[in-house]
Amino acid sequence: MIFLAACLAGVGVMAVSLGAVSIPLSKTWAILFHHFFGAVSPGAGDAKDSSIILDLRLPRVIAGALVGAALSVAGSVLQALLRNPLADPYILGISSGAAVGAVLAILFGLGATILGSYAVPGAAFTGALFTLLLVYFIARVEGRVPAQTMLLTGVIISAFFSAIIMFLISATSDERLYSVTFWLMGNLEYVASQALGVIFIYLLSGSAVLFSLAKDLNLISMGEETASELGVEVERVKKTAFIFTALITGAVVSVSGLIGFVGLAVPHLTRMIWGPDHRFLIPASALLGAMVLILADTIGRTVMAPSEVPVGVVTALGGAPFFVYLLRRKRLAGNP
């Protein structure tokens, strides 16, 4: 965990230094140390570079870390509950449901009400939870939820909600929704600094609850009957996990849009390298997911600078081949 945290810090500093205007790492370190610790060193007083780092890039890097961590935590929990490495919030339609909630909140101007900055994340959470419950009950057969059926149901629901979003954008004259098109590709460019605190609260509280279920998730991943025989209240754990997975997914989708494959690939990689124990898997996935999304966003904003490639496009370009690899691996292992 210390190694992963150190790597995350290094990746974050590197990402802050890179962009259309490249800033040397030494000056980046000086500016960050001066800002956070008051340390005075050569280069720390450069007003232009300080503004670029502290006002533009640092909030974006923090947003990438929070979004990547949340999607990876959600993916690791869903893969345990469904006992399937192909499960993640994007494929199950949770992200699309959260996006519908966020778009409706923007359309009806809920941010201007007493709800304020909590309106869009709250609406996204509602959409995510509704979608998760919808997928769960459609896929449920005689009290059981077959993993493959739930995955297929999620894909169908995701496509349906994506069509709803496109309809809302094309059918309204609200200029705010036209700008949502770029956001739906997965984008961290317009994440407001004041929203980061709200997202952090959602992520911290939701992840803490999910981490408290780690031992139960270890047993459930071995089979629900086995877990039940060992004293786990399987249905209670599943309902709690689904609710808080929807909470953190809805919160981050409300600011980042639809970012796929992070919640699929990162938990699987973490499990391959460090094993399936969720007491380590959940926090390790959070750190690794934060790194992956920061790197993806850095690639997106530097590879074609000064133009940008949405981070959701970058993760899809990298994640889709990984998804095919997982499918092939399952088939070669004799699984349907």
Beta strands, then each sheet from edge to edge (+ up, - down):
end
